[in-house]
Amino acid sequence: MASDAQLDENEQKLFRQRYPEEEAIMTGIVSRSRQEGRQEGRQEGRQEGRQEGRQEGRRQAAAQTSGVRQ
């Protein structure tokens, strides 16, 4: 099956006329995929932030502990 990129202008126009719902369906699929990708990215960013925060907290606690012992 040929992809849209392989069709010339007339073929693309004909395809859109014959299958008008295809564009709406594909737009919806792309939109949902983008939204899911953004949500996953935010989740991963929050996870990384929490991990970095814990590590920084441990470093600060260790620095305070070693400073108190001196």
NORZIBEL-V96883 format. One record per helix or strand. SS is the DSSP state (helix for helix, strand for strand). FROM is the first residue (numbers start at 1). TO is the last residue. If there is no record, write none. Layout:
BEGIN
ss=SS from=FROM to=TO
ss=SS from=FROM to=TO
END
This chain:
BEGIN
ss=helix from=4 to=6
ss=helix from=9 to=18
ss=helix from=20 to=69
END
